[in-house]
Amino acid sequence: IALGKAIQLINILRDAAPDAALGRVYLPQDMLASENVSNENILNLQSSDGYRRVVRKVADRAGELLAEAEIGKSTLPGLGPLFVQIIVELYRGYLIKLKQLNYDNLNAEGDRVKISTLQKIAASGNAIYATYSPFS
């Protein structure tokens, strides 16, 4: 359950700009209101310190959920732990990218937050190591 929640939160953060272009805002309204951020600001792709604080809080929660999922993977049979770890590593990559963007996911191009193919390959390698290494 934690992995599914983490994926959902991260996808909301990754897709903020394209969702805004479609007139949609999925960030928690109470958090936005507490930072004086309106849906209109988001729909106009207007980032602010308050907006970035909301994105950071949601990203932090998603990171906690990824860690929870990582702990629970050992209860899965077969290749389940590896598949969970691959997803965890990939989605951690998106959180790292958000941090590099200073939590400003409302870019003028309206693109979703992405990681490179090389980063995806590295995430898979990290997952294999984390799952099967006697040192992890």
C-alpha positions in Angstrom: 0.0 0.0 0.0 2.8 2.4 0.8 4.4 1.9 -2.6 1.1 2.7 -4.4 0.6 5.8 -2.3 4.2 7.0 -3.0 3.8 6.4 -6.7 0.6 8.4 -6.7 2.1 11.4 -4.8 5.2 11.5 -7.0 3.1 11.2 -10.2 1.0 14.2 -9.0 4.3 16.1 -8.5 5.8 15.0 -11.8 2.6 16.0 -13.7 1.8 19.3 -12.1 2.5 21.4 -15.2 0.7 19.2 -17.8 -2.2 18.8 -15.3 -2.4 22.6 -15.0 -2.5 22.9 -18.8 -5.6 20.7 -18.6 -7.1 22.8 -15.8 -6.4 20.3 -13.1 -4.8 20.7 -9.7 -4.2 17.6 -7.6 -2.1 19.0 -4.8 -3.7 19.1 -1.3 -5.9 22.2 -1.1 -5.4 22.6 2.6 -1.6 22.7 2.1 -1.9 25.2 -0.7 -4.2 27.4 1.3 -1.9 27.4 4.3 0.9 28.7 2.0 -1.5 31.3 0.3 -1.2 29.5 -3.1 -4.3 29.6 -5.2 -5.4 27.1 -7.9 -5.3 30.1 -10.3 -1.5 30.5 -9.5 -0.9 26.9 -10.4 -3.1 27.0 -13.5 -1.0 30.0 -14.7 2.2 28.1 -13.9 3.2 30.7 -11.3 5.5 29.2 -8.8 6.3 30.8 -5.5 8.2 30.1 -2.3 4.9 28.9 -0.7 4.2 26.6 -3.7 7.6 25.1 -3.5 7.2 24.5 0.2 4.0 22.5 -0.5 5.8 20.5 -3.2 8.6 19.8 -0.8 6.2 18.6 1.9 4.5 16.3 -0.5 7.8 15.0 -1.8 9.0 14.4 1.7 5.9 12.3 2.5 6.4 10.4 -0.7 10.0 9.7 0.3 8.8 8.3 3.7 6.4 6.0 1.9 9.1 4.8 -0.5 11.2 3.9 2.6 8.2 2.1 4.1 7.7 0.1 0.9 11.4 -0.8 0.8 11.2 -2.3 4.3 8.1 -4.3 3.4 9.5 -5.8 0.2 11.1 -8.7 2.1 7.7 -10.2 2.7 7.2 -10.8 -1.0 7.9 -14.0 -2.8 10.1 -14.6 -5.8 11.2 -11.6 -7.8 8.8 -9.4 -5.9 11.5 -7.7 -3.8 13.5 -6.8 -6.9 10.5 -5.4 -8.7 9.6 -3.3 -5.6 13.2 -2.1 -5.3 13.4 -1.1 -9.0 10.3 1.0 -8.6 11.6 2.6 -5.3 14.9 3.5 -7.0 13.2 5.0 -10.1 10.8 7.1 -8.0 13.6 8.2 -5.7 15.2 9.5 -8.9 12.2 11.7 -9.6 12.3 13.0 -6.0 16.0 13.8 -6.5 15.2 15.6 -9.8 12.5 17.7 -8.0 15.0 18.7 -5.3 17.4 19.7 -8.1 14.7 21.9 -9.5 14.3 23.5 -6.1 10.8 21.9 -6.0 9.6 24.1 -8.9 7.7 21.7 -11.1 5.8 24.4 -12.9 8.0 25.0 -15.9 7.0 27.2 -18.8 7.2 24.3 -21.3 4.5 22.4 -19.3 6.6 19.3 -19.2 6.4 16.6 -16.6 9.4 16.0 -14.4 11.6 13.4 -16.0 14.8 11.5 -15.4 17.1 10.3 -18.2 17.4 6.8 -19.6 20.9 6.6 -18.0 19.4 7.4 -14.6 16.7 4.7 -15.1 19.4 2.2 -16.0 21.4 3.2 -12.9 18.3 2.9 -10.7 17.8 -0.7 -12.0 21.5 -1.4 -11.1 21.1 0.1 -7.7 18.0 -2.0 -7.2 19.8 -5.2 -8.1 22.6 -4.4 -5.7 20.2 -3.4 -2.9 18.2 -6.6 -3.3 21.0 -9.2 -3.8 24.2 -7.8 -2.3 25.4 -9.3 0.9 26.7 -5.8 1.8 23.3 -4.0 1.6 
